[in-house]
Amino acid sequence: MTTRRIGLIGCGDVSVVHIEAIRDIEGLELVGVADTDPEALARATAATGVPGFASTQELIDAVGPDAVHVTTPHHQHIGPSLTALEAGVHVLQEKPLAHTLDEGRRLVDALARIPAGGPKVGICFQNRYNLASRRLHEMLGSGELGAVRGAWASVVWTRSAEYYRAKPWRGTWEGSGGGLLINQAIHTLDLVQWLLGGVERTDGHVATRKYADVIEVEDTADLLLHHPGGITTSFYATLTAPQHRPVEIELDCENAYVILHGGTDGGLTIRWADGRVETLAERSVTSGGRSYWGVSHELLIRDFHERIEDPEPFWIGPGEAMASLEILKEAYRLSGVGG
Ligand SMILES: NC(=O)c1ccc[n+]([C@@H]2O[C@H](COP(=O)([O-])OP(=O)(O)OC[C@H]3O[C@@H](n4cnc5c(N)ncnc54)[C@H](O)[C@@H]3O)[C@@H](O)[C@H]2O)c1
């Protein structure tokens, strides 16, 4: 396989996971990094030894990458991604799709105008690569669980005020387009809608319960997601807990009650109606970067690059990523919040 030359756009916290994956995956080579913040850029060039640039366009013009990984704040996702697409460069972009629905649609529309064989776009919903998520998706597809009667999901995590103070975009509507739902719980929203055939209607409410003196955006949400076939998911999420609890997705099915737990000790437990109990442990952590509920980041990055020459679009593209954005934006609309 010829070496694929990668540019990294945005050299903050999550960029470390991408840099490690690019280093560890055979056939990938980091050829440049870009950041609008000179200090972040200096740290990244020192750590990686590749040239640094102040913008996506400058990086593309100077080093001509085959692909870029976009790891910028939410309101800076679509600009770099469109710049790369217009230059014929593949894009692997961090979640969420965008900080607003309109921005998200710009990327969906731009991709639709690209003829077959053109650049690809993938969005990092890496939890779809977790063993438990994949197995559950397979089991739902095969019909062995029987009809789903209802679901429960929760994301009960903790964040400090310092988390927001360190990167102020995270706490603003303008920079982030939301809080807990668009930044943290979006992975679980995406999994639930992927597992249960999408969301037709969202009810619910969001609130800022603990950090109102630090952030504009929500830190707590309770939703009822309506899926096709009259199934609903009760969804609770908060960042106000004293410690992280494992993410939970539970499905009440005709033939079994299924419990998916996130985290490094997580996995799948299937309590069959006939009394058998089956378990599947999640993979242990492979990346030195984010190690909690994101061990599959490297798998997604690897898969994106392995499939880049395939004729069909990457399976988690902007259209797929629109689903979670639409759910959470509806929750904001119903709660009368948003920028
Ligand atoms: N998939 C996951 O599990 C996961 C985990 C963490 C973060 N993320 C996502 O990664 C993204 C970045 O998060 P972070 O915590 O690393 O943020 P961060 O603030 O730590 O880093 C972002 C970097 O991008 C730079 N930047 C801003 N605008 C830019 C532009 N136009 N061009 C180039 N650089 C620019 C900033 O200066 C900063 O250094 C967010 O979208 C976040 O939601 C995803």
The ligand as an SDF file (V2000), in Angstrom:
LIG
                    3D

 44 48  0  0  0  0  0  0  0  0999 V2000
  -14.5430   11.4930   19.4300 N   0  0  0  0  0  0  0  0  0  0  0  0
  -14.3160   11.7820   20.7060 C   0  0  0  0  0  0  0  0  0  0  0  0
  -14.5190   10.9690   21.6060 O   0  0  0  0  0  0  0  0  0  0  0  0
  -13.7890   13.1320   21.0790 C   0  0  0  0  0  0  0  0  0  0  0  0
  -13.1310   13.3190   22.2990 C   0  0  0  0  0  0  0  0  0  0  0  0
  -12.6720   14.6050   22.6050 C   0  0  0  0  0  0  0  0  0  0  0  0
  -12.9040   15.6680   21.7240 C   0  0  0  0  0  0  0  0  0  0  0  0
  -13.5680   15.4420   20.5610 N   0  0  0  0  0  0  0  0  0  0  0  0
  -13.8500   16.5410   19.6240 C   0  0  0  0  0  0  0  0  0  0  0  0
  -12.6090   17.0360   19.1240 O   0  0  0  0  0  0  0  0  0  0  0  0
  -12.7250   18.4310   18.8400 C   0  0  0  0  0  0  0  0  0  0  0  0
  -11.6070   19.1720   19.5590 C   0  0  0  0  0  0  0  0  0  0  0  0
  -11.7570   19.0270   20.9500 O   0  0  0  0  0  0  0  0  0  0  0  0
  -10.5320   19.3430   21.9320 P   0  0  0  0  0  0  0  0  0  0  0  0
  -11.0380   19.0550   23.2810 O   0  0  0  0  0  0  0  0  0  0  0  0
   -9.3100   18.7010   21.4190 O   0  0  0  0  0  0  0  0  0  0  0  0
  -10.4410   20.9410   21.7210 O   0  0  0  0  0  0  0  0  0  0  0  0
   -9.1940   21.8930   22.0870 P   0  0  0  0  0  0  0  0  0  0  0  0
   -9.7520   23.2340   22.3430 O   0  0  0  0  0  0  0  0  0  0  0  0
   -8.3520   21.2370   23.1120 O   0  0  0  0  0  0  0  0  0  0  0  0
   -8.3470   21.9110   20.7150 O   0  0  0  0  0  0  0  0  0  0  0  0
   -8.8070   22.5170   19.5320 C   0  0  0  0  0  0  0  0  0  0  0  0
   -7.5980   23.1460   18.8270 C   0  0  0  0  0  0  0  0  0  0  0  0
   -8.0440   23.6400   17.5450 O   0  0  0  0  0  0  0  0  0  0  0  0
   -7.4330   24.9040   17.3140 C   0  0  0  0  0  0  0  0  0  0  0  0
   -8.2220   25.6450   16.3060 N   0  0  0  0  0  0  0  0  0  0  0  0
   -9.3360   26.4040   16.4920 C   0  0  0  0  0  0  0  0  0  0  0  0
   -9.7830   26.8600   15.3020 N   0  0  0  0  0  0  0  0  0  0  0  0
   -8.9380   26.3810   14.3580 C   0  0  0  0  0  0  0  0  0  0  0  0
   -8.9020   26.4900   12.9340 C   0  0  0  0  0  0  0  0  0  0  0  0
   -9.8340   27.1430   12.2540 N   0  0  0  0  0  0  0  0  0  0  0  0
   -7.8840   25.8730   12.2830 N   0  0  0  0  0  0  0  0  0  0  0  0
   -6.9180   25.1930   12.9570 C   0  0  0  0  0  0  0  0  0  0  0  0
   -6.9150   25.0480   14.3070 N   0  0  0  0  0  0  0  0  0  0  0  0
   -7.9270   25.6220   14.9930 C   0  0  0  0  0  0  0  0  0  0  0  0
   -7.3910   25.5520   18.6810 C   0  0  0  0  0  0  0  0  0  0  0  0
   -6.4450   26.6080   18.7270 O   0  0  0  0  0  0  0  0  0  0  0  0
   -7.0260   24.3580   19.5710 C   0  0  0  0  0  0  0  0  0  0  0  0
   -5.6260   24.2140   19.7090 O   0  0  0  0  0  0  0  0  0  0  0  0
  -14.1340   18.8200   19.2850 C   0  0  0  0  0  0  0  0  0  0  0  0
  -14.9700   18.7740   18.1670 O   0  0  0  0  0  0  0  0  0  0  0  0
  -14.5300   17.7390   20.2640 C   0  0  0  0  0  0  0  0  0  0  0  0
  -15.9250   17.5460   20.3390 O   0  0  0  0  0  0  0  0  0  0  0  0
  -13.9870   14.2000   20.2230 C   0  0  0  0  0  0  0  0  0  0  0  0
  1  2  1  0
  2  3  2  0
  2  4  1  0
  4  5  1  0
  4 44  2  0
  5  6  2  0
  6  7  1  0
  7  8  2  0
  8  9  1  0
  8 44  1  0
  9 10  1  0
  9 42  1  0
 10 11  1  0
 11 12  1  0
 11 40  1  0
 12 13  1  0
 13 14  1  0
 14 15  2  0
 14 16  1  0
 14 17  1  0
 17 18  1  0
 18 19  2  0
 18 20  1  0
 18 21  1  0
 21 22  1  0
 22 23  1  0
 23 24  1  0
 23 38  1  0
 24 25  1  0
 25 26  1  0
 25 36  1  0
 26 27  1  0
 26 35  1  0
 27 28  2  0
 28 29  1  0
 29 30  1  0
 29 35  2  0
 30 31  1  0
 30 32  2  0
 32 33  1  0
 33 34  2  0
 34 35  1  0
 36 37  1  0
 36 38  1  0
 38 39  1  0
 40 41  1  0
 40 42  1  0
 42 43  1  0
M  CHG  2   8   1  16  -1
M  END
$$$$
